[in-house]
Amino acid sequence: MLNAFTDINWIGVVIATVAAAVLGGVYFGALVPKQYLRVLGRDADQAPAPTVVAMAGPPVCLLLTVLASAVLVAALELTSVGDALVFGLVVGIGYLVAMTFQIAINPNFPHPIRYGVLNAPYFVVVSLVTSLVLVLV
């Protein structure tokens, strides 16, 4: 397993991280911004001002997620589109979506199920895209 660190596809990591960030901007910034605020219990005029953490945090987290996937792709020696899609679904649903719901299920989220449902498509798509990039690049 430690050998997988030397087999990381760094070009794929960069491409997948940029793709995930762009998809996040499109999804949360253009497709569902009002719905996102609603599931957080806020009105459109209550959107928080952007901060350094809010702007830099998601790309850093995406990079870490992509790196973890890159290690697993290398360790599992995934090479086909089919392998990438199965892996992407397992990671997307089994880890990313499950953790989204787990994080949302606390008293600070007024609509935890709606929050999870709104975020789930993004995480599944990003996991599939990441997996495909890591296998194909």
C-alpha positions in Angstrom: 0.0 0.0 0.0 2.8 2.4 0.8 4.1 1.9 -2.8 0.9 3.5 -4.0 2.2 6.9 -2.9 5.0 6.7 -5.5 2.5 5.7 -8.2 0.2 8.7 -7.8 -0.9 10.3 -11.0 0.0 13.9 -10.2 -1.2 15.3 -13.5 -4.5 13.5 -12.9 -4.6 14.9 -9.3 -4.3 18.5 -10.6 -6.8 18.1 -13.4 -9.3 16.3 -11.1 -9.0 18.9 -8.3 -9.5 21.8 -10.8 -12.5 20.0 -12.4 -14.0 19.4 -8.9 -13.6 23.0 -8.0 -15.1 24.2 -11.2 -18.0 21.8 -10.8 -18.5 23.1 -7.2 -18.6 26.7 -8.4 -21.1 25.9 -11.1 -23.3 23.7 -8.9 -23.3 25.8 -5.7 -22.8 29.2 -7.3 -25.1 28.9 -10.3 -27.4 25.9 -10.1 -28.5 25.7 -6.4 -27.4 28.9 -4.5 -30.9 29.8 -3.3 -31.8 26.2 -2.4 -28.5 25.9 -0.5 -29.2 28.9 1.6 -32.8 27.6 2.3 -31.5 24.2 3.6 -29.2 26.2 5.9 -32.2 28.1 7.2 -31.1 31.4 5.6 -32.8 33.9 3.3 -31.0 35.1 0.2 -30.2 38.4 1.9 -28.5 36.5 4.8 -25.7 35.0 2.7 -22.5 35.3 4.7 -19.7 37.5 3.3 -16.9 35.5 1.7 -13.9 34.8 3.9 -10.5 33.4 3.2 -11.5 30.1 4.9 -14.7 29.9 2.8 -12.9 30.5 -0.4 -9.7 28.5 0.2 -11.2 25.7 2.3 -13.2 23.8 -0.3 -10.3 23.6 -2.9 -7.9 22.3 -0.1 -10.5 19.7 1.0 -11.0 18.7 -2.6 -7.3 18.3 -3.1 -7.1 16.0 -0.1 -10.1 14.0 -1.3 -8.5 13.6 -4.8 -5.2 12.6 -3.3 -6.8 9.9 -1.2 -8.6 8.6 -4.2 -5.4 8.7 -6.2 -3.6 6.6 -3.6 -6.5 4.1 -3.7 -6.6 4.0 -7.5 -2.9 3.3 -7.6 -3.0 0.7 -4.8 -6.0 -1.1 -6.4 -4.3 -0.8 -9.8 -7.5 0.5 -11.5 -7.1 0.9 -15.2 -10.5 0.6 -16.9 -13.4 3.0 -17.2 -15.6 0.4 -15.6 -13.3 0.2 -12.6 -13.2 4.0 -12.4 -17.0 4.2 -12.4 -17.5 1.5 -9.7 -14.7 3.1 -7.6 -16.3 6.6 -8.1 -19.7 5.4 -7.0 -18.3 3.5 -3.9 -16.3 6.5 -2.8 -19.0 9.0 -3.8 -21.9 7.3 -2.1 -20.1 5.3 0.6 -17.9 8.0 1.9 -18.7 11.5 0.6 -22.5 11.3 0.6 -22.6 9.3 3.8 -20.3 11.9 5.6 -22.4 14.8 4.2 -25.5 13.4 5.9 -23.6 12.5 9.1 -22.2 16.0 9.4 -25.6 17.6 8.7 -27.4 15.5 11.3 -26.8 17.8 14.2 -28.8 20.6 15.8 -27.0 23.3 13.8 -28.5 22.2 10.5 -32.2 23.0 10.4 -32.9 20.7 7.4 -30.3 17.9 7.5 -32.0 15.5 5.1 -32.7 18.2 2.6 -29.1 19.4 3.0 -27.8 15.9 2.3 -30.0 15.4 -0.7 -29.0 18.8 -2.2 -25.3 18.1 -1.7 -25.3 14.4 -2.7 -25.4 14.9 -6.5 -22.4 17.1 -6.5 -20.3 14.7 -4.4 -21.3 11.7 -6.5 -20.5 13.5 -9.8 -17.2 14.8 -8.5 -16.2 11.3 -7.3 -17.0 9.9 -10.7 -15.2 12.6 -12.5 -12.2 12.3 -10.2 -12.0 8.6 -10.6 -12.3 8.8 -14.4 -9.5 11.4 -14.6 -7.2 9.5 -12.4 -7.7 6.3 -14.4 -7.7 7.8 -17.9 -5.0 10.6 -17.7 
